[in-house]
Amino acid sequence: MTSFPGGFEVLAPALGVSFTSLRGIDRMAGGSRNPVQVQLPARLAGGRDRLDGRPSPAG
């Protein structure tokens, strides 16, 4: 994959997707939102630091 920003690389060919339907929430003036979250295991390889990020299982 070459569409990641510089310094990032894909760790595994796995994709996690979650969807939440939020309706009738008073804080949002009774409105609704439908956020979608996409997760991909990736590594940030900086000049001196390295950090691996992996999606946690749903549940």
Helices and strands as residue ranges (DSSP letters): E 8-10, E 16-19, G 26-28, E 36-39, E 42-45, E 50-53
